[in-house]
Structure formats: structure tokens, C-alpha cells
Amino acid sequence: MPKFKYTAHDINGEEKSGSVHAHDQAAATAQLRNKGLFPVEVSGTELRVPSAEKKPAKGVGLDREIRLPAALSSVGPKQLMVLTRQMATLIHAGLPLLRGLHILQRQEKNPALKKAVAEIAESIEGGGTFADALALHPRIFNKLYVNMVKAGEAGGILDVVLERLATYMEKAQKVKNKVKSAMTYPLVILVASTGIMMFLMVAIIPRFETIFADMLEGRALPPLTLFVMGISERIQNDWPVVLAVFAGLAALIALLRRIRAGRMVLDSIKMAAPMLGPLTRMAVLARFARTLGTLMESGVPILQALLIVKETLSNEPVERAVEEIHDNIKEGEPMAAPVEANRIFPPIFGGMVEVGEETGELPAMLLKTADMYEDEVDNAVAALSSVIEPILIVLLSLVVGTIVIAMFLPMVSIIGNLS
């Protein structure tokens, strides 16, 4: 019987590790859950018994699994959201889970998702739970998804939990798309304006320099013209150095992203940036509140829910704040105290959490807080778009205008000499 190593959390959120003997990974996961553990990672080598029926005949071919390229086998958030909502509808209509999975498998167009649904149905037919079957596909179904499904199975409200999951994914993707759209427009304008200025500096200004040298007959150029021509000459001569600097910055950022302290610095800069910083902060807080509220509303214990939320944020300062909240709750404190003490969370956030704890409606209060911050993200995106557009136009006009004036000043002297 093969041996599987595991990392898991108990009901108090403490990390446990060890090994178990089981026939396969699903059985190992089931053993851990029966012991009251929440598996984080289960890995090992499954025992495969050679079978004469499966041996290929000589000269026929190779017994090898054909894998699709990553680009063709990926599952997008929208596809997963649609599948989740369809599962919720089928189960709510009274169809058994297995029959619903077979229906979804037949109509699914995405090859990777179709294969995953087929393997999930096969695992359930073998006696595994729905949550355990989902856990075998971590690239498609994350820990948030698996734990919510597990809570739904335990409480007999799987259709309700799946509907909440679909709503959560829809709203999370909506906020993400709005933040992306707010950052895309300035980036496009910045790239376009940089391209225009590089064209002027490299292709146009050197020609004027030759013309001025011939027509001014050794007379000095205006200071502004000399300044612009100096920048043009520097760009032409030192462009490999400029590219090396940008490549070095990109490599440094990529390296910092792999280190926790580096992620802390980069994410702190991102949240402190003018205009875009408050938008990023509100989006992260909305994701935190909605994820935690959805998990708790589905029956996941708060300590386990906080550990799952921490892995979905992708923001180091907020992740550390969640760690502090988890540790304080583990020691018996209410959630409101560490939230109010941390500068990451605005005072109103701590107030909402405190009211939720006092009334026993913390999950509902967290979801209302998420709605509030998502509305603020909508307003911030609209305001940012209306402010950034004129600012970028003015800056671009100043740069291009400076170049035009710098090239026009020597022309005044040349025209005066001709007259």
C-alpha cells in the first residue's frame, strides 16, 4: 500500500504534518478528514499494479498519456463560474449529483474542464465525497472552492453553497476587471506617448540638428534647443544602457516577488501610490470581506476560513494582517480588536466587524461590507478615469510642445538673418 505525506490544519488552525498509508490520494484525504484534519497538501506515489489487459501489443504504440498544451487546457474564471451555477441549478432541481455531473460532462466544451468533471464523477462513483474529488484538481478548484463544498455537503445545502460560490466568483471577477480597466487606460496612453516621443527624438530631431548647423553658421543655439538635442543624442548613443536598466528593473521586481519581504515592499508601494493606491486597497478589502463572509456563511470555521482567505488575497500587507487576526482569535480574542488595531483596515471596517460579532451576524455584516467597498471601487474607477485623462493629455501636450518650441526657436534666428 503506497505512503502519502501530508500537511494539514486541525480545527484550531494548527499545522500538522506526517504520513498515512492508503490505496490512493482520495483515500488518504478521506482518512485525514475522518481524523478532524483539513488537508492542505497530500502527495505521494500511488501504487499501480501492472495489468495484462492494459499492456500494448508490440508494434502497436506507446502507453502514454497525451497532454494538452497549457494554453488549450486552461480553465478561465468565467467557465468555472458557469459550471458552478449549472451544478447548483441541477442539484436544486432534485437531480442526483452524479447524474448532474454526467450531464455537465456531455455539454462541456473546454477539454480540461470536461476531463476534470469526468474524473470527479468517477471518483464519487468509487465512494469518495464531492469535496475530496474536487481536491484532486487543485489547478481548477482552489482551497476556497473545496472547503465551501465540504461545508455544503456536511450541512446538506450543497446547492445553496454552489450558488454562493458562483455569485462570489462573479462579483470577484467584476471587481478585478474594473481595477484592470482603471489601470489599462493610463498604461496605453503612457506607452503611446512614449513611442511618439522616442520617434521624435530618434528620427526627427537629428535632422533639425543638421539643418541648424548648416544655416546658423556657427552661432549658438538657444539653451532649450541644446537641452532637447542633448537628450536626443543621449537616447541615440546610450539606448543599450537604457534597455539594460529597464531589463534590470524588471528582473529585480520579479526577484522581489519571490521573497516575502520583497512582496511586502512592492505591495506597500502599490497601496501608497497616488490615485491608484486607494483603489487597490479598497479592492483587496472587498475581496477579503466577501471571501471570509462567504466561507463563514457556508459553515466553514472562522480559523480555517482565515487561513483560506490568506491564500486568495495576493497582497502581502493584508496577508500579514490576516495572520495577526487569526493568531488573536486563536488566543480567544474577538475579531474586531485586531482589525481595529491594524492600520490596513479603515475604522468603519472595524466598526462593521464589531457590530457583526455583537449581533451574531458576522458573515452577513462582512458581505455588506464587501458590497460597500465594491461600490466604492466603482466610484473610484469612474473618478479616476475622469481625472487621469485630462492629466495625461496635459502632460503629453507639455512634452510635445516643449520639443516643438525647442525646434522653432532657432528658426526665428534663421528667418531674421534671411530678412
C-alpha positions as CSV (number, residue, x, y, z in Angstrom):
1,M,0.0,0.0,0.0
2,P,1.5,3.4,-1.0
3,K,2.5,6.0,1.5
4,F,1.3,9.6,1.3
5,K,2.9,12.6,3.0
6,Y,0.5,15.3,4.1
7,T,0.3,18.8,5.5
8,A,-2.9,19.8,7.2
9,H,-4.6,22.1,9.8
10,D,-6.6,21.0,12.7
11,I,-9.8,22.6,14.0
12,N,-7.8,25.2,15.8
13,G,-5.8,26.1,12.8
14,E,-2.5,24.5,13.9
15,E,-0.4,23.0,11.2
16,K,0.2,19.2,11.3
17,S,2.3,17.0,9.0
18,G,3.0,13.3,8.7
19,S,2.2,10.4,6.5
20,V,-0.6,7.9,6.0
21,H,-1.0,4.6,4.1
22,A,-3.9,4.5,1.6
23,H,-4.8,2.9,-1.7
24,D,-4.9,6.3,-3.5
25,Q,-4.8,10.1,-2.8
26,A,-8.6,10.3,-2.4
27,A,-8.5,7.6,0.3
28,A,-5.6,9.4,2.1
29,T,-7.5,12.6,2.0
30,A,-10.6,10.9,3.4
31,Q,-8.5,9.4,6.3
32,L,-7.3,12.8,7.2
33,R,-10.8,14.3,7.2
34,N,-12.0,11.5,9.4
35,K,-9.3,12.4,11.9
36,G,-10.7,16.0,12.0
37,L,-7.9,17.5,9.9
38,F,-8.2,19.9,7.0
39,P,-5.7,18.7,4.3
40,V,-3.5,21.4,2.7
41,E,-1.3,19.1,0.6
42,V,-1.3,15.4,0.1
43,S,1.4,13.9,-2.0
44,G,2.9,10.5,-2.7
45,T,3.2,7.8,-5.3
46,E,0.1,5.8,-6.0
47,L,0.7,2.0,-6.3
48,R,-0.1,0.8,-9.8
49,V,-0.5,-2.9,-10.4
50,P,0.5,-4.0,-13.9
51,S,-2.4,-5.4,-15.8
52,A,-2.1,-7.7,-18.8
53,E,-5.2,-6.2,-20.3
54,K,-3.6,-2.7,-20.4
55,K,-0.3,-3.7,-21.9
56,P,0.0,-2.6,-25.5
57,A,0.9,-5.1,-28.2
58,K,4.3,-4.9,-29.7
59,G,4.4,-2.6,-32.6
60,V,1.0,-1.1,-31.9
61,G,2.1,2.0,-30.0
62,L,3.2,3.5,-26.7
63,D,1.1,3.5,-23.5
64,R,1.5,7.2,-22.9
65,E,-1.0,9.9,-21.8
66,I,-1.4,12.7,-24.3
67,R,-1.4,16.1,-22.5
68,L,-2.9,19.2,-24.0
69,P,-0.8,22.4,-24.1
70,A,-1.3,24.7,-21.2
71,A,-2.9,27.4,-23.4
72,L,-5.5,24.8,-24.6
73,S,-6.2,23.1,-21.3
74,S,-6.6,26.2,-19.1
75,V,-9.9,26.9,-17.3
76,G,-10.9,30.5,-17.0
77,P,-12.9,32.1,-14.1
78,K,-15.9,32.6,-16.3
79,Q,-16.1,29.0,-17.4
80,L,-15.7,27.8,-13.8
81,M,-18.4,30.2,-12.7
82,V,-20.8,29.0,-15.3
83,L,-20.2,25.3,-14.4
84,T,-20.7,26.1,-10.7
85,R,-24.0,27.8,-11.3
86,Q,-25.2,25.0,-13.6
87,M,-24.3,22.4,-10.9
88,A,-26.2,24.4,-8.3
89,T,-29.3,24.6,-10.6
90,L,-29.3,20.9,-11.3
91,I,-28.9,19.9,-7.7
92,H,-31.6,22.4,-6.6
93,A,-33.9,20.8,-9.2
94,G,-33.6,17.5,-7.5
95,L,-31.1,15.7,-9.7
96,P,-28.6,13.4,-8.0
97,L,-25.1,14.8,-8.1
98,L,-23.6,12.0,-10.3
99,R,-26.3,12.4,-12.9
100,G,-25.8,16.2,-12.9
101,L,-22.1,15.7,-13.4
102,H,-22.6,13.4,-16.3
103,I,-24.9,15.9,-17.9
104,L,-22.4,18.7,-17.5
105,Q,-19.6,16.5,-18.8
106,R,-21.5,15.8,-22.1
107,Q,-22.2,19.5,-22.7
108,E,-18.8,21.0,-21.6
109,K,-16.7,22.4,-24.4
110,N,-13.5,23.1,-22.5
111,P,-11.3,19.9,-22.8
112,A,-9.6,20.4,-19.4
113,L,-12.8,21.0,-17.6
114,K,-14.6,18.2,-19.4
115,K,-11.9,15.8,-18.3
116,A,-11.9,17.1,-14.7
117,V,-15.7,16.6,-14.5
118,A,-15.4,13.1,-15.8
119,E,-12.7,12.2,-13.2
120,I,-14.7,13.8,-10.4
121,A,-17.7,11.7,-11.3
122,E,-15.5,8.6,-11.4
123,S,-14.1,9.4,-8.0
124,I,-17.6,9.8,-6.5
125,E,-18.7,6.5,-8.0
126,G,-15.7,4.9,-6.3
127,G,-17.0,6.1,-2.9
128,G,-15.3,9.4,-2.4
129,T,-17.0,12.7,-1.5
130,F,-17.5,15.6,-3.9
131,A,-15.1,17.8,-1.9
132,D,-12.4,15.1,-2.0
133,A,-12.9,14.6,-5.7
134,L,-12.5,18.4,-6.3
135,A,-9.4,18.5,-4.2
136,L,-7.7,16.2,-6.7
137,H,-7.8,19.0,-9.2
138,P,-6.1,22.0,-7.4
139,R,-5.3,23.9,-10.6
140,I,-9.0,24.2,-11.3
141,F,-10.7,24.1,-7.9
142,N,-8.8,26.1,-5.2
143,K,-9.0,25.6,-1.4
144,L,-11.8,28.1,-1.1
145,Y,-13.9,26.1,-3.5
146,V,-13.1,22.7,-1.9
147,N,-13.7,23.8,1.6
148,M,-17.0,25.5,0.8
149,V,-18.2,22.4,-1.0
150,K,-17.2,20.3,2.0
151,A,-19.2,22.6,4.3
152,G,-22.2,22.4,2.0
153,E,-22.0,18.6,1.9
154,A,-21.8,18.4,5.7
155,G,-24.8,20.7,6.1
156,G,-26.9,19.3,3.3
157,I,-27.0,22.6,1.5
158,L,-24.7,21.9,-1.4
159,D,-26.9,23.7,-4.0
160,V,-27.0,26.8,-1.8
161,V,-23.2,26.7,-1.3
162,L,-22.6,26.3,-5.0
163,E,-24.9,29.2,-5.8
164,R,-22.9,31.3,-3.3
165,L,-19.7,30.2,-4.9
166,A,-20.9,31.3,-8.3
167,T,-22.0,34.6,-7.0
168,Y,-18.7,35.1,-5.2
169,M,-16.7,34.3,-8.3
170,E,-18.9,36.6,-10.4
171,K,-18.5,39.6,-8.1
172,A,-14.8,39.0,-7.5
173,Q,-14.1,38.9,-11.3
174,K,-16.2,42.1,-11.7
175,V,-14.1,44.0,-9.2
176,K,-10.9,42.6,-10.7
177,N,-11.9,43.6,-14.2
178,K,-12.8,47.2,-13.0
179,V,-9.4,47.6,-11.4
180,K,-7.7,46.3,-14.5
181,S,-9.7,48.7,-16.7
182,A,-8.7,51.6,-14.5
183,M,-5.1,50.7,-14.9
184,T,-5.2,49.8,-18.6
185,Y,-6.1,53.2,-19.9
186,P,-3.2,55.1,-18.3
187,L,-0.8,52.4,-19.4
188,V,-2.0,52.6,-23.0
189,I,-1.7,56.3,-23.1
190,L,1.8,56.2,-21.4
191,V,3.1,53.6,-23.9
192,A,1.7,55.6,-26.9
193,S,3.1,58.9,-25.7
194,T,6.5,57.2,-25.0
195,G,6.5,55.8,-28.5
196,I,5.7,59.2,-30.1
197,M,8.5,60.9,-28.1
198,M,11.0,58.3,-28.9
199,F,10.2,58.7,-32.6
200,L,10.6,62.5,-32.4
201,M,13.9,62.1,-30.5
202,V,15.4,59.5,-32.8
203,A,14.1,60.3,-36.2
204,I,13.1,64.0,-36.4
205,I,15.4,66.0,-34.0
206,P,18.7,64.7,-35.5
207,R,17.6,66.1,-39.0
208,F,16.9,69.5,-37.4
209,E,20.4,69.4,-35.8
210,T,22.0,69.0,-39.3
211,I,19.9,71.8,-40.7
212,F,20.7,74.2,-37.9
213,A,24.4,73.5,-38.1
214,D,24.4,74.5,-41.8
215,M,22.2,77.6,-41.6
216,L,23.3,79.2,-38.3
217,E,27.0,79.2,-39.4
218,G,28.4,78.5,-36.0
219,R,26.1,80.7,-34.0
220,A,25.0,79.3,-30.6
221,L,21.7,77.5,-30.3
222,P,19.1,78.6,-27.6
223,P,19.5,76.7,-24.3
224,L,16.2,74.9,-24.6
225,T,17.1,73.6,-28.1
226,L,20.5,72.4,-26.8
227,F,18.8,70.7,-23.9
228,V,16.4,68.8,-26.2
229,M,19.1,67.9,-28.6
230,G,21.3,66.6,-25.8
231,I,18.5,64.3,-24.7
232,S,18.1,63.1,-28.3
233,E,21.8,62.4,-28.6
234,R,21.9,60.6,-25.3
235,I,19.0,58.4,-26.3
236,Q,20.7,57.5,-29.7
237,N,24.0,56.7,-28.1
238,D,23.0,55.1,-24.8
239,W,19.9,53.2,-25.8
240,P,21.5,49.8,-24.9
241,V,22.2,51.2,-21.4
242,V,18.5,52.4,-21.1
243,L,17.3,48.9,-22.2
244,A,19.6,47.3,-19.7
245,V,18.3,49.5,-16.9
246,F,14.7,48.6,-17.7
247,A,15.5,44.9,-18.0
248,G,17.3,45.1,-14.7
249,L,14.3,46.8,-13.0
250,A,12.0,44.1,-14.4
251,A,14.3,41.3,-13.2
252,L,14.6,43.0,-9.7
253,I,10.8,43.2,-9.4
254,A,10.4,39.6,-10.4
255,L,13.1,38.6,-7.8
256,L,11.4,40.7,-5.1
257,R,8.1,39.0,-5.9
258,R,9.6,35.6,-4.9
259,I,10.7,36.9,-1.5
260,R,8.1,37.7,1.2
261,A,9.9,40.9,2.3
262,G,10.1,42.0,-1.3
263,R,6.4,41.4,-1.8
264,M,5.8,43.4,1.3
265,V,7.7,46.4,-0.1
266,L,6.1,46.2,-3.6
267,D,2.6,45.8,-2.3
268,S,3.0,48.6,0.2
269,I,4.3,50.9,-2.6
270,K,1.3,49.9,-4.7
271,M,-1.2,50.7,-1.9
272,A,0.5,54.0,-1.1
273,A,0.7,55.2,-4.8
274,P,-1.3,58.3,-5.5
275,M,-4.8,57.8,-7.1
276,L,-4.2,54.0,-7.8
277,G,-3.3,53.2,-4.2
278,P,-6.7,53.8,-2.6
279,L,-8.3,51.8,-5.4
280,T,-6.1,48.8,-4.9
281,R,-6.6,48.9,-1.1
282,M,-10.4,49.0,-1.5
283,A,-10.4,46.2,-4.0
284,V,-8.3,44.0,-1.6
285,L,-10.5,44.8,1.4
286,A,-13.6,44.0,-0.7
287,R,-12.1,40.6,-1.6
288,F,-11.1,39.9,2.0
289,A,-14.6,40.7,3.3
290,R,-16.5,38.8,0.6
291,T,-14.3,35.7,0.8
292,L,-14.4,35.5,4.6
293,G,-18.1,36.2,4.7
294,T,-18.9,33.6,2.0
295,L,-16.9,30.9,3.8
296,M,-18.4,31.6,7.2
297,E,-21.9,31.8,5.8
298,S,-21.3,28.3,4.3
299,G,-20.3,26.9,7.6
300,V,-16.5,26.9,7.5
301,P,-15.0,27.6,11.0
302,I,-13.5,31.1,11.2
303,L,-9.9,29.9,11.9
304,Q,-9.9,27.7,8.9
305,A,-11.7,30.4,6.8
306,L,-9.0,32.9,7.7
307,L,-6.2,30.5,6.5
308,I,-8.1,30.0,3.2
309,V,-8.7,33.8,2.8
310,K,-5.0,34.5,3.3
311,E,-4.1,32.4,0.2
312,T,-6.6,34.3,-2.0
313,L,-5.6,37.9,-1.4
314,S,-2.2,38.2,-3.3
315,N,-1.3,41.2,-1.1
316,E,1.4,40.8,1.5
317,P,0.4,43.6,3.9
318,V,-3.2,42.4,4.1
319,E,-2.0,38.7,4.4
320,R,0.1,39.6,7.4
321,A,-2.9,41.4,8.9
322,V,-5.0,38.3,8.4
323,E,-2.3,36.2,10.2
324,E,-2.5,38.6,13.2
325,I,-6.3,38.3,13.2
326,H,-6.0,34.5,13.1
327,D,-3.5,34.4,16.0
328,N,-5.6,36.7,18.2
329,I,-8.8,34.8,17.6
330,K,-6.9,31.6,18.4
331,E,-6.0,33.1,21.7
332,G,-9.6,33.8,22.5
333,E,-9.9,37.5,21.4
334,P,-12.8,38.8,19.3
335,M,-12.1,39.6,15.6
336,A,-12.9,43.3,16.0
337,A,-9.9,44.0,18.3
338,P,-7.1,43.1,15.9
339,V,-9.0,44.6,12.9
340,E,-9.4,48.0,14.7
341,A,-5.7,47.9,15.8
342,N,-4.3,47.4,12.3
343,R,-3.9,50.5,10.0
344,I,-4.6,48.4,6.9
345,F,-8.3,48.4,7.9
346,P,-10.3,51.7,8.0
347,P,-12.2,52.5,11.2
348,I,-15.5,51.8,9.5
349,F,-14.3,48.2,8.7
350,G,-13.6,47.5,12.4
351,G,-16.9,49.0,13.4
352,M,-18.8,46.7,11.0
353,V,-17.0,43.7,12.3
354,E,-17.7,44.7,15.9
355,V,-21.4,45.1,15.2
356,G,-21.5,41.8,13.4
357,E,-19.9,40.0,16.4
358,E,-22.2,41.6,18.9
359,T,-25.3,40.7,16.9
360,G,-24.1,37.2,15.9
361,E,-24.4,38.2,12.2
362,L,-20.7,38.5,11.3
363,P,-20.9,36.7,7.9
364,A,-23.8,38.9,6.8
365,M,-22.0,42.0,8.0
366,L,-18.9,41.1,6.2
367,L,-20.8,40.6,2.9
368,K,-22.5,44.0,3.4
369,T,-19.0,45.5,4.0
370,A,-17.8,43.8,0.7
371,D,-20.8,45.4,-1.1
372,M,-19.9,48.8,0.3
373,Y,-16.3,48.6,-0.8
374,E,-17.2,47.2,-4.2
375,D,-19.5,50.3,-4.7
376,E,-16.6,52.5,-3.7
377,V,-14.4,50.7,-6.2
378,D,-17.0,51.5,-8.9
379,N,-17.0,55.2,-7.9
380,A,-13.2,55.3,-7.7
381,V,-12.8,53.8,-11.2
382,A,-15.2,56.4,-12.6
383,A,-13.5,59.3,-10.8
384,L,-10.0,58.0,-11.8
385,S,-10.9,57.7,-15.4
386,S,-12.3,61.3,-15.5
387,V,-9.2,62.7,-13.7
388,I,-6.4,60.7,-15.4
389,E,-7.5,61.5,-19.0
390,P,-7.0,65.3,-18.8
391,I,-3.8,64.9,-16.7
392,L,-2.2,62.7,-19.3
393,I,-3.3,64.9,-22.2
394,V,-1.8,68.0,-20.5
395,L,1.5,66.1,-19.7
396,L,1.7,64.9,-23.3
397,S,1.0,68.3,-24.6
398,L,3.7,69.9,-22.4
399,V,6.3,67.4,-23.6
400,V,5.5,67.6,-27.3
401,G,5.0,71.4,-27.0
402,T,8.5,71.7,-25.4
403,I,10.0,69.8,-28.3
404,V,8.2,71.9,-30.9
405,I,9.2,75.2,-29.3
406,A,12.8,74.0,-28.9
407,M,13.0,73.3,-32.7
408,F,11.2,76.6,-33.5
409,L,13.4,79.0,-31.6
410,P,16.4,78.6,-34.0
411,M,14.1,79.1,-36.9
412,V,13.3,82.6,-35.6
413,S,17.0,83.5,-35.7
414,I,17.4,82.0,-39.2
415,I,14.4,83.9,-40.6
416,G,15.7,87.1,-39.0
417,N,19.1,86.6,-40.8
418,L,17.5,85.9,-44.1
419,S,15.3,89.1,-43.9
